[in-house]
Amino acid sequence: MTATILLQAGGGFGSQQLIMFGLIAVVFYFFMIRPQMKKQKDQKKYVEELKKGDKVVTTSGMHGRLYEIGDTTFLIEVENGARLRFNKSAISLEESKALNTPQAVTKA
């Protein structure tokens, strides 16, 4: 009796279970990993193409204009001529894109 219960419960790994795990892995790749890799690639390309005078937004939300660009850092000029130095990885997106996002739109 115990042997019958163990055989029914244990059954081993069937081909259907392997196919399901494979499908889950494929779906995970196409909906999670691949879009994230594309986003990182686009962000890196954007940072490499920046030039002096471009308006940008940092990851902390600082809006300003690029004043100087170095190898690993950049100098951003904000209101009243204040200049702040950030790492290149701190650039989030172009200012015009930030102003068009749903979070930036306020109700009057």
Short mmCIF file of the C-alpha atoms (twelve columns), coordinates in Angstrom:
data_MODEL
# 
_entry.id   MODEL 
# 
loop_
_atom_site.group_PDB 
_atom_site.id 
_atom_site.type_symbol 
_atom_site.label_atom_id 
_atom_site.label_alt_id 
_atom_site.label_comp_id 
_atom_site.label_asym_id 
_atom_site.label_seq_id 
_atom_site.Cartn_x 
_atom_site.Cartn_y 
_atom_site.Cartn_z 
_atom_site.pdbx_PDB_model_num 
ATOM 1   C CA . MET A 1   0.000  0.000  0.000   1 
ATOM 2   C CA . THR A 2   2.778  2.410  0.924   1 
ATOM 3   C CA . ALA A 3   4.639  1.506  -2.266  1 
ATOM 4   C CA . THR A 4   1.573  2.354  -4.371  1 
ATOM 5   C CA . ILE A 5   1.220  5.776  -2.724  1 
ATOM 6   C CA . LEU A 6   4.920  6.539  -3.231  1 
ATOM 7   C CA . LEU A 7   4.769  5.535  -6.895  1 
ATOM 8   C CA . GLN A 8   1.758  7.752  -7.527  1 
ATOM 9   C CA . ALA A 9   3.276  10.750 -5.704  1 
ATOM 10  C CA . GLY A 10  6.883  10.401 -6.920  1 
ATOM 11  C CA . GLY A 11  6.245  9.550  -10.537 1 
ATOM 12  C CA . GLY A 12  9.560  11.099 -11.676 1 
ATOM 13  C CA . PHE A 13  10.161 13.976 -14.068 1 
ATOM 14  C CA . GLY A 14  7.920  13.646 -17.091 1 
ATOM 15  C CA . SER A 15  8.479  15.202 -20.472 1 
ATOM 16  C CA . GLN A 16  5.478  17.491 -19.928 1 
ATOM 17  C CA . GLN A 17  7.118  19.013 -16.860 1 
ATOM 18  C CA . LEU A 18  10.359 19.597 -18.754 1 
ATOM 19  C CA . ILE A 19  8.473  21.289 -21.582 1 
ATOM 20  C CA . MET A 20  6.656  23.546 -19.103 1 
ATOM 21  C CA . PHE A 21  9.917  24.585 -17.424 1 
ATOM 22  C CA . GLY A 22  11.401 25.269 -20.854 1 
ATOM 23  C CA . LEU A 23  8.433  27.422 -21.853 1 
ATOM 24  C CA . ILE A 24  8.632  29.361 -18.582 1 
ATOM 25  C CA . ALA A 25  12.341 30.031 -19.228 1 
ATOM 26  C CA . VAL A 26  11.640 31.254 -22.788 1 
ATOM 27  C CA . VAL A 27  8.809  33.542 -21.639 1 
ATOM 28  C CA . PHE A 28  10.990 34.885 -18.820 1 
ATOM 29  C CA . TYR A 29  13.779 35.666 -21.306 1 
ATOM 30  C CA . PHE A 30  11.564 37.476 -23.834 1 
ATOM 31  C CA . PHE A 31  9.533  39.472 -21.308 1 
ATOM 32  C CA . MET A 32  12.168 40.248 -18.655 1 
ATOM 33  C CA . ILE A 33  15.793 39.814 -19.706 1 
ATOM 34  C CA . ARG A 34  15.758 40.873 -23.372 1 
ATOM 35  C CA . PRO A 35  13.930 44.218 -22.871 1 
ATOM 36  C CA . GLN A 36  16.245 45.111 -19.984 1 
ATOM 37  C CA . MET A 37  19.325 44.398 -22.114 1 
ATOM 38  C CA . LYS A 38  17.915 46.571 -24.929 1 
ATOM 39  C CA . LYS A 39  17.218 49.408 -22.495 1 
ATOM 40  C CA . GLN A 40  20.786 49.248 -21.119 1 
ATOM 41  C CA . LYS A 41  22.208 49.255 -24.661 1 
ATOM 42  C CA . ASP A 42  20.112 52.299 -25.641 1 
ATOM 43  C CA . GLN A 43  21.106 54.149 -22.435 1 
ATOM 44  C CA . LYS A 44  24.808 53.497 -23.063 1 
ATOM 45  C CA . LYS A 45  24.487 54.715 -26.672 1 
ATOM 46  C CA . TYR A 46  22.662 57.865 -25.500 1 
ATOM 47  C CA . VAL A 47  25.363 58.706 -22.930 1 
ATOM 48  C CA . GLU A 48  28.136 58.196 -25.494 1 
ATOM 49  C CA . GLU A 49  26.444 60.583 -27.964 1 
ATOM 50  C CA . LEU A 50  26.008 63.476 -25.504 1 
ATOM 51  C CA . LYS A 51  27.688 66.759 -26.324 1 
ATOM 52  C CA . LYS A 52  28.218 70.078 -24.603 1 
ATOM 53  C CA . GLY A 53  25.015 72.102 -24.336 1 
ATOM 54  C CA . ASP A 54  22.589 69.160 -24.284 1 
ATOM 55  C CA . LYS A 55  19.806 69.404 -21.720 1 
ATOM 56  C CA . VAL A 56  19.668 66.314 -19.492 1 
ATOM 57  C CA . VAL A 57  18.020 64.952 -16.362 1 
ATOM 58  C CA . THR A 58  20.013 62.942 -13.821 1 
ATOM 59  C CA . THR A 59  18.744 59.859 -12.012 1 
ATOM 60  C CA . SER A 60  18.217 62.029 -8.918  1 
ATOM 61  C CA . GLY A 61  15.969 64.378 -10.907 1 
ATOM 62  C CA . MET A 62  18.420 67.281 -11.408 1 
ATOM 63  C CA . HIS A 63  17.667 69.210 -14.627 1 
ATOM 64  C CA . GLY A 64  20.451 71.098 -16.342 1 
ATOM 65  C CA . ARG A 65  22.660 71.660 -19.352 1 
ATOM 66  C CA . LEU A 66  25.929 69.822 -19.961 1 
ATOM 67  C CA . TYR A 67  28.802 72.231 -19.478 1 
ATOM 68  C CA . GLU A 68  31.778 69.883 -19.687 1 
ATOM 69  C CA . ILE A 69  32.120 66.169 -20.503 1 
ATOM 70  C CA . GLY A 70  35.011 64.030 -19.245 1 
ATOM 71  C CA . ASP A 71  35.849 60.338 -19.539 1 
ATOM 72  C CA . THR A 72  33.812 59.175 -16.544 1 
ATOM 73  C CA . THR A 73  32.184 62.379 -15.280 1 
ATOM 74  C CA . PHE A 74  30.347 65.404 -16.576 1 
ATOM 75  C CA . LEU A 75  29.742 68.921 -15.320 1 
ATOM 76  C CA . ILE A 76  26.131 70.079 -15.383 1 
ATOM 77  C CA . GLU A 77  25.135 73.726 -15.231 1 
ATOM 78  C CA . VAL A 78  21.908 74.487 -13.383 1 
ATOM 79  C CA . GLU A 79  20.086 77.756 -12.616 1 
ATOM 80  C CA . ASN A 80  22.109 80.849 -11.693 1 
ATOM 81  C CA . GLY A 81  25.245 79.381 -13.282 1 
ATOM 82  C CA . ALA A 82  25.876 76.800 -10.548 1 
ATOM 83  C CA . ARG A 83  27.873 73.821 -11.799 1 
ATOM 84  C CA . LEU A 84  27.779 70.323 -10.340 1 
ATOM 85  C CA . ARG A 85  29.889 67.278 -11.227 1 
ATOM 86  C CA . PHE A 86  28.232 63.860 -11.663 1 
ATOM 87  C CA . ASN A 87  29.285 60.418 -12.880 1 
ATOM 88  C CA . LYS A 88  28.174 59.605 -16.415 1 
ATOM 89  C CA . SER A 89  26.062 56.776 -15.049 1 
ATOM 90  C CA . ALA A 90  23.885 59.410 -13.319 1 
ATOM 91  C CA . ILE A 91  22.379 60.604 -16.613 1 
ATOM 92  C CA . SER A 92  18.815 59.384 -16.865 1 
ATOM 93  C CA . LEU A 93  17.397 60.853 -20.075 1 
ATOM 94  C CA . GLU A 94  17.107 63.885 -22.270 1 
ATOM 95  C CA . GLU A 95  15.187 66.762 -20.676 1 
ATOM 96  C CA . SER A 96  12.594 67.000 -23.463 1 
ATOM 97  C CA . LYS A 97  11.722 63.325 -22.922 1 
ATOM 98  C CA . ALA A 98  11.445 63.881 -19.165 1 
ATOM 99  C CA . LEU A 99  8.975  66.715 -19.669 1 
ATOM 100 C CA . ASN A 100 6.772  64.510 -21.874 1 
ATOM 101 C CA . THR A 101 6.436  61.632 -19.401 1 
ATOM 102 C CA . PRO A 102 3.102  61.088 -17.620 1 
ATOM 103 C CA . GLN A 103 4.729  61.766 -14.222 1 
ATOM 104 C CA . ALA A 104 5.786  65.263 -15.338 1 
ATOM 105 C CA . VAL A 105 2.293  66.278 -16.455 1 
ATOM 106 C CA . THR A 106 0.458  68.063 -13.659 1 
ATOM 107 C CA . LYS A 107 -3.235 68.826 -13.430 1 
ATOM 108 C CA . ALA A 108 -4.207 72.502 -13.488 1 
# 
